Amino acid sequence: MNAPEKKFEDLLNLDSITGIEKQKQIDILGLLFDGAIDNNSSEAIEKGLLFSKEIKYSSLTGIQKTLFHYYISNAWATKRRFKSKTFEGAWEFNMEEQAYEIYHLRKAITISAFNKLPANRKTQIYVNLANAFNVVGRFVEAHEYWDKALLIDPTHSMALSNKGKGYFYYGKYLFDEVHIKIFMIFAVKELKKSLKNPEEFYPPVLKEATEFANWFDTFIDKSTQENPPDLNEYSLGEDLALKKYREWSLNFQLYINPLNDLGPFTVACHDCLNMPTLFFLADQPPTYITLYNQMKQEYGTARFLFYESQNVTEPHYSDTDIVITDSQEGALYSYNLEKLKTSFRMCYSILDKISFLLEDYFELGIPKTKINFRTIWTNESKALRPQFVMSNNWALRGLYWLSKDLYYPSQNHEIVIEPEAREIAAIRNHIEHKSFKIIADDKILKTAYNKKKDIAYTISKSEFEQKALKLLKLVRAAMIYLPLAINDEEKKSNKVKGPSAPVMPRIIPLTEKT
């Protein structure tokens, strides 16, 4: 929406939008924020954000709420761009503007009316969120949203171009030479697809994408580009049950394997990413490798428990002797659901373990009883710890921003960027310590009791499954960021002072896993 100059000036002269019809209030926000970009106007951003507080949000329609969050995200994105004109501003570890931009984009997507938006608006929101995630180092998760945009419009130039550049920078952070080369091949493929519709680019962006694609031609020969390696030559095995499990995990991109982010290729059907080669003092145990192994095994178990909970339809024989009273609510109880709840709990505990590893690695000096995934980054006054201020470790930055998805009731968080964070925290608390009630999907709307008097957290089966899968994917991303962040730190300096030896990864054979 490009406002004529006079119209834009008129908007800047407004003192209030109170009393204006709701749709016009939303339109004014959009015009102000678009005009701010065209006119390089910080004043328009601040005025629009003030006006947004005058809007009675609860009275908006679903579509209006979605657009409200989309426009607000654009405002914060523009503020970030104004701030990021210097290298220092671009690499600031914690940017309030970025947090609000991501929050409002995610909020827009969670509103059911989002699906009623025009296709081009939905792709725009997905691409913007992917780009924002990529900037803050959550590059694994960024590809999920570029892919969502491309499902709507497979030829969307900006999605293809940004996805190609995303593959390039993701690949640069890997430390497996074969994986790096494959990521580069996919990067140039997406970039060249994006250039088939040059009219969709702004001229500066088109120039950048073209130069990027041409640059790839200097070190990836055309034969390799046209005949890339076959990533589906790996057998999924003869065991039918194992094959189905692998196919499911690949399709949901749940392997701790960067190649799974390229697609459900069979070559990615194993959790191959490990800690890089690390040096330890002669008398020091390989703590980080041991802990990462433990977390990976726990993640794989959580993934399989979730899979079983989705794919086992018959009652388990262990439920035969458990006599349950029907409370007339449609509440569900079974060994199968306990596997789903156990998967959820295990995922949360893995995030806690990651925080312990980072605290020890960076020697943060936090009391062991006060360590969690939010406390490791900031001191008691909520300022970033010196180890992270202005760090250019992209994957470490991703872990920091991933931590902003988590909510701990006992802490005073500055910003939480996941709209469902409080709800997920409440679910964990109720599963661990209180009453947690899963209701059959066809019964969830039929409960007529006074919910204020119910001590249980009540949720439908399908909604809990969706949240458990979301947490599983979050942990998977964290498990990829962690070794890449450690590898980047190890390249910068030798942290070990004194006689030391490297611990090289050795694969433990299946025969030893009893």
C-alpha positions in Angstrom: 0.0 0.0 0.0 1.8 3.1 -1.2 0.3 6.3 0.1 0.4 9.5 -2.1 2.6 12.1 -0.5 -0.3 14.3 0.5 -2.1 11.4 2.0 0.9 10.4 4.0 1.4 14.0 5.3 -2.3 14.0 6.3 -1.8 10.8 8.3 1.2 12.3 10.1 -0.9 15.2 11.1 -3.6 13.1 12.7 -3.8 13.3 16.5 -5.9 10.2 17.1 -7.8 7.5 15.3 -10.3 7.0 18.2 -13.9 7.0 16.8 -12.8 6.0 13.3 -14.4 2.9 11.8 -12.4 -0.2 12.6 -11.4 -1.2 9.1 -10.2 2.4 8.4 -8.1 2.2 11.7 -6.4 -0.9 10.4 -5.9 0.7 6.9 -4.3 3.8 8.5 -1.8 1.6 10.3 -0.9 -0.1 7.0 -0.6 3.2 5.2 1.6 4.8 7.9 4.0 1.8 8.1 4.3 1.5 4.3 4.8 5.3 4.0 7.5 5.1 6.7 9.6 2.8 4.4 9.0 4.9 1.3 9.8 8.2 3.2 12.4 6.9 5.6 10.3 8.2 8.4 10.8 7.1 12.0 8.0 9.6 13.0 5.5 7.5 11.0 6.5 4.4 12.8 6.1 5.9 16.2 2.8 7.5 15.4 1.4 4.3 14.0 2.5 2.3 17.1 0.8 4.9 19.3 -2.4 4.7 17.2 -2.3 0.9 17.4 -2.9 1.2 21.2 -6.1 3.1 20.5 -7.6 0.2 18.6 -10.0 -2.0 20.6 -8.4 -5.3 19.7 -11.2 -7.5 21.1 -13.8 -6.0 18.8 -11.9 -6.7 15.6 -12.8 -9.5 13.2 -10.4 -12.4 12.7 -9.2 -11.0 9.4 -8.7 -7.5 11.0 -6.7 -9.1 13.9 -4.5 -10.9 11.4 -3.8 -7.7 9.4 -3.3 -5.8 12.7 -0.4 -8.1 13.7 1.0 -8.1 10.2 1.1 -4.3 10.0 2.6 -4.1 13.5 5.3 -6.6 12.6 6.2 -4.4 9.6 6.5 -1.4 11.8 9.0 -3.2 14.1 10.8 -4.6 11.1 11.3 -1.1 9.7 12.6 0.1 13.1 15.1 -2.7 13.0 16.2 -1.8 9.5 16.8 1.8 10.6 18.8 0.6 13.5 20.8 -2.0 11.5 22.4 0.4 9.0 25.7 -0.1 10.8 27.4 -3.5 11.1 27.3 -3.2 14.9 23.6 -2.6 14.9 23.0 -5.6 12.5 24.9 -7.9 14.8 23.5 -6.8 18.1 22.7 -10.0 20.0 19.5 -8.8 21.5 17.2 -6.5 19.5 13.8 -5.5 21.0 12.6 -4.6 17.4 13.4 -8.1 16.2 11.5 -9.7 19.1 8.3 -7.8 18.4 8.5 -8.3 14.7 8.7 -12.1 15.2 6.0 -12.2 17.9 3.5 -10.3 15.7 4.2 -12.4 12.6 3.7 -15.6 14.6 0.6 -14.2 16.3 -0.9 -13.4 12.8 -0.4 -17.0 11.8 -2.0 -18.5 14.9 -5.3 -16.7 14.2 -7.7 -19.0 12.4 -8.7 -16.3 10.0 -5.1 -16.3 8.6 -6.2 -19.1 6.3 -8.8 -16.8 4.7 -6.3 -14.2 3.7 -5.4 -13.9 0.0 -2.6 -16.2 -1.1 -0.1 -13.4 -1.7 -0.6 -12.0 1.8 -0.1 -15.4 3.4 3.1 -16.0 1.5 4.3 -12.5 2.5 3.8 -13.3 6.1 5.5 -16.7 5.9 8.5 -15.2 4.0 8.8 -12.3 6.4 8.8 -14.7 9.4 11.4 -17.0 7.7 13.6 -14.0 7.0 13.4 -12.8 10.6 14.2 -16.2 12.0 17.2 -16.5 9.6 18.5 -13.1 10.8 18.5 -14.1 14.4 20.2 -17.4 13.8 17.2 -19.7 13.8 18.1 -20.8 10.3 16.8 -24.4 10.8 13.3 -23.1 11.6 13.4 -20.4 8.9 13.3 -23.1 6.1 10.0 -24.4 7.5 8.4 -21.1 6.8 10.0 -20.5 3.4 8.6 -24.0 2.5 5.1 -23.0 3.7 5.2 -20.0 1.4 6.4 -22.2 -1.5 3.6 -24.6 -0.9 1.2 -21.8 -1.6 3.2 -20.3 -4.5 6.0 -22.6 -5.8 7.4 -19.8 -8.0 7.5 -17.1 -5.4 10.7 -15.4 -6.3 11.5 -13.8 -2.9 10.9 -17.1 -1.1 13.1 -19.0 -3.5 15.9 -16.4 -3.4 15.9 -16.1 0.4 15.7 -19.9 0.8 18.7 -20.2 -1.6 20.7 -17.7 0.4 19.5 -19.4 3.6 21.0 -22.8 2.4 24.3 -21.0 1.6 24.7 -19.6 5.1 23.4 -22.7 6.8 25.9 -24.8 4.8 28.7 -22.5 5.7 28.1 -23.2 9.4 28.4 -27.0 9.0 31.6 -28.9 9.6 31.0 -31.9 7.4 32.6 -31.3 4.0 30.1 -33.5 2.1 27.1 -31.8 3.7 28.6 -28.4 2.9 28.9 -29.2 -0.8 25.3 -30.5 -1.0 24.0 -27.4 0.7 25.8 -25.2 -1.8 24.3 -27.2 -4.7 20.8 -26.7 -3.3 21.6 -23.0 -2.7 22.4 -22.3 -6.3 19.4 -24.4 -7.5 16.9 -22.3 -5.5 18.6 -19.0 -6.5 18.4 -19.8 -10.2 14.8 -20.8 -9.9 14.1 -17.5 -8.3 15.5 -15.6 -11.3 13.0 -17.1 -13.7 10.6 -14.3 -12.6 12.9 -11.2 -12.4 9.9 -8.8 -12.6 8.9 -9.9 -9.0 12.1 -8.4 -7.5 13.0 -4.9 -6.5 16.0 -3.8 -8.6 18.6 -3.9 -5.8 17.4 -7.3 -4.6 17.4 -8.7 -8.2 21.0 -7.4 -8.6 22.1 -9.1 -5.4 20.4 -12.4 -6.3 21.9 -12.4 -9.8 25.4 -11.8 -8.5 24.9 -14.5 -5.9 23.9 -17.0 -8.5 26.7 -16.1 -10.8 29.2 -16.3 -8.0 28.1 -19.9 -7.4 29.0 -20.8 -11.0 32.6 -20.0 -10.3 33.1 -23.0 -8.0 30.2 -25.4 -8.6 30.5 -26.7 -12.2 27.4 -26.8 -14.3 27.6 -30.6 -14.6 27.3 -30.9 -10.8 24.5 -28.4 -10.8 22.5 -30.2 -13.5 23.3 -33.7 -12.1 23.4 -33.4 -8.3 24.1 -36.4 -6.1 21.1 -38.8 -5.6 20.0 -38.2 -2.0 17.5 -41.0 -2.2 19.9 -43.8 -2.9 20.1 -44.8 0.8 17.8 -47.8 1.7 15.3 -47.3 4.4 15.7 -51.0 5.2 13.8 -54.3 4.8 12.0 -54.1 8.1 8.5 -52.7 7.3 8.1 -51.1 10.8 11.5 -49.4 10.7 10.8 -48.2 7.1 7.5 -46.6 8.1 9.1 -44.9 11.2 11.9 -43.5 9.0 9.5 -42.2 6.4 7.4 -40.5 9.1 10.5 -38.9 10.7 11.8 -37.7 7.4 8.5 -36.2 6.3 8.2 -34.3 9.6 11.9 -33.3 9.3 12.7 -34.7 12.8 16.2 -36.2 12.3 19.2 -34.5 13.9 20.7 -34.3 10.4 21.0 -31.0 8.5 20.3 -32.9 5.2 16.7 -33.4 6.5 16.2 -29.7 6.1 16.7 -30.1 2.4 13.8 -32.4 2.2 12.6 -36.0 3.1 15.6 -37.6 1.3 16.4 -41.1 2.5 20.1 -40.2 3.0 19.0 -38.1 6.0 17.3 -41.0 7.9 19.8 -41.1 10.8 20.8 -38.6 13.5 24.3 -38.1 12.2 25.2 -34.7 13.7 27.5 -34.9 16.6 29.8 -32.6 18.6 32.8 -31.5 16.6 36.3 -32.7 17.6 37.0 -31.2 21.0 40.1 -30.8 23.1 40.0 -31.7 26.8 42.6 -31.5 29.6 44.4 -34.8 30.2 42.5 -35.5 33.4 39.1 -34.1 32.2 36.3 -36.4 31.1 34.8 -35.6 27.7 31.8 -34.0 29.4 30.2 -32.2 26.4 30.3 -35.2 24.2 28.8 -37.5 26.8 26.0 -35.0 27.6 25.2 -34.5 23.9 25.1 -38.2 23.4 22.6 -38.5 26.3 20.5 -35.7 24.9 20.5 -37.2 21.4 19.4 -40.6 22.8 16.6 -39.0 24.8 15.5 -37.0 21.8 15.4 -40.1 19.6 13.3 -41.9 22.3 11.0 -38.9 22.6 10.5 -38.9 18.9 9.7 -42.6 18.8 7.3 -42.3 21.7 5.5 -39.5 19.9 5.4 -41.6 16.7 4.0 -44.6 18.5 1.3 -42.5 20.1 0.2 -41.4 16.7 0.4 -44.8 14.9 -0.8 -47.4 17.5 -4.6 -47.8 17.4 -5.1 -50.9 19.5 -5.3 -50.7 23.3 -2.1 -51.9 25.0 -2.3 -55.0 27.1 -0.9 -53.1 30.1 -4.1 -51.1 30.2 -6.2 -54.3 30.8 -5.9 -54.3 34.6 -6.2 -50.5 35.1 -9.8 -49.8 36.1 -10.8 -46.2 35.3 -14.0 -44.4 36.4 -15.9 -42.6 33.7 -16.2 -39.0 34.8 -18.7 -38.2 32.0 -16.3 -35.6 30.5 -14.9 -37.6 27.6 -11.5 -37.7 29.3 -9.0 -40.2 27.9 -6.6 -42.4 29.7 -4.2 -45.0 28.2 -0.7 -46.2 28.0 -0.6 -44.6 24.5 -1.4 -41.2 25.9 1.2 -41.6 28.6 3.8 -42.1 25.8 2.7 -38.8 24.3 3.0 -37.0 27.7 6.4 -38.6 28.3 7.6 -37.4 24.9 6.6 -33.9 25.9 8.3 -34.1 29.3 11.5 -35.5 27.8 11.7 -32.6 25.2 11.5 -30.0 28.0 14.2 -31.8 30.0 16.6 -31.8 27.0 16.4 -28.0 26.8 17.4 -27.9 30.5 20.4 -30.1 29.7 21.4 -27.8 26.9 21.5 -24.9 29.3 23.7 -26.9 31.7 26.1 -27.7 28.9 26.3 -24.0 27.8 26.7 -22.8 31.3 29.7 -25.1 31.8 31.3 -24.5 28.4 31.2 -20.7 28.7 32.0 -20.8 32.4 29.2 -18.5 33.4 29.3 -19.2 37.1 25.6 -19.6 37.6 24.5 -21.6 40.7 23.4 -25.0 39.5 20.0 -24.6 41.1 19.3 -21.5 39.1 20.2 -22.7 35.6 17.5 -22.9 32.9 17.3 -22.1 29.3 16.4 -18.5 30.0 18.8 -17.6 32.9 22.0 -18.6 31.2 22.0 -15.6 28.8 21.4 -12.6 31.2 22.6 -11.5 34.6 20.3 -10.6 37.5 19.6 -7.2 36.0 18.5 -8.8 32.7 21.6 -7.5 30.8 23.3 -9.9 28.4 26.4 -11.6 29.9 29.8 -10.5 28.6 30.3 -13.8 26.8 27.4 -13.1 24.5 27.4 -9.3 24.0 28.0 -8.6 20.3 28.9 -12.2 19.6 28.9 -13.0 15.9 28.3 -16.7 16.5 25.2 -17.1 14.4 24.2 -20.6 15.8 24.7 -19.4 19.3 22.5 -16.4 18.6 19.9 -18.9 17.3 20.0 -20.7 20.6 19.5 -17.4 22.5 16.5 -16.5 20.3 15.1 -20.0 20.6 15.2 -19.5 24.4 12.8 -16.6 24.0 10.1 -19.2 23.0 10.2 -20.5 26.6 8.3 -19.1 29.6 9.2 -19.7 33.2 6.5 -18.4 35.6 9.0 -17.6 38.3 10.9 -15.2 36.1 10.3 -11.7 34.9 10.9 -12.1 31.2 11.6 -9.1 29.1 10.0 -10.5 26.0 8.6 -13.9 25.0 8.3 -14.3 21.2 6.1 -17.4 21.1 2.4 -16.6 21.5 1.8 -20.1 23.0 4.7 -19.9 25.4 2.7 -19.5 28.6 0.3 -22.2 27.6 3.1 -24.7 26.9 4.7 -23.8 30.2 1.3 -24.4 32.0 1.0 -27.7 30.3 4.4 -28.8 31.5 3.6 -27.7 35.0 0.3 -29.6 35.1 1.8 -32.8 33.6 4.6 -32.8 36.2 2.8 -31.6 39.3 -1.0 -31.2 38.9 -4.0 -32.5 37.0 -3.8 -32.7 33.3 -6.8 -33.8 31.4 -6.9 -34.9 27.7 -10.4 -34.8 26.2 -11.5 -36.6 23.1 -11.8 -34.2 20.2 -15.5 -34.8 19.7 -16.2 -34.2 23.4 -14.1 -31.1 24.1 -17.0 -28.6 23.4 -19.6 -30.5 25.3 -18.3 -30.0 28.8 -20.8 -27.8 30.8 -19.1 -27.7 34.2 -17.7 -24.5 35.8 -14.2 -24.4 34.5 -13.1 -21.9 37.2 -13.6 -24.7 39.7 -11.6 -27.3 37.7 -8.1 -27.9 39.1 -7.1 -29.7 35.9 -5.6 -28.3 32.7 -8.0 -29.4 30.0 -7.0 -29.8 26.4 -8.2 -31.8 23.3 -6.2 -34.7 22.1 -5.4 -33.2 18.7 -4.4 -29.9 20.2 -2.0 -31.6 22.7 -0.5 -33.6 19.8 0.1 -30.4 17.9 1.8 -28.8 20.8 3.9 -31.8 21.5 5.1 -32.0 17.9 5.9 -28.3 18.0 8.1 -28.9 21.1 9.7 -31.9 19.4 10.7 -29.7 16.4 11.9 -26.9 18.7 14.3 -29.3 20.5 15.5 -30.8 17.2 16.5 -27.3 16.0 18.3 -26.6 19.3 20.1 -29.9 19.0 21.4 -28.8 15.6 22.3 -25.2 16.7 24.3 -26.5 19.7 27.2 -28.4 18.0 27.4 -25.8 15.3 27.7 -23.0 17.9 30.4 -25.0 19.8 32.3 -25.6 16.6 32.3 -21.9 15.8 33.6 -21.1 19.3 36.3 -23.7 19.0 37.5 -22.2 15.7 38.0 -18.8 17.3 40.3 -19.8 20.2 41.7 -22.7 22.1 39.7 -22.8 25.4 41.9 -25.5 26.9 44.9 -24.3 28.8 47.4 -27.0 29.6 48.2 -30.6 28.4 45.2 -31.8 26.4 44.1 -34.3 23.8 41.4 -34.3 21.2 38.4 -36.6 21.4 37.4 -37.6 17.9 33.9 -38.9 17.2 33.7 -42.7 17.1 30.3 -44.2 16.2 29.0 -46.6 18.8 27.8 -49.7 16.9 24.2 -51.0 17.3 25.4 -54.2 18.9 26.6 -52.2 22.0 23.1 -50.6 22.4 21.5 -53.1 24.6 
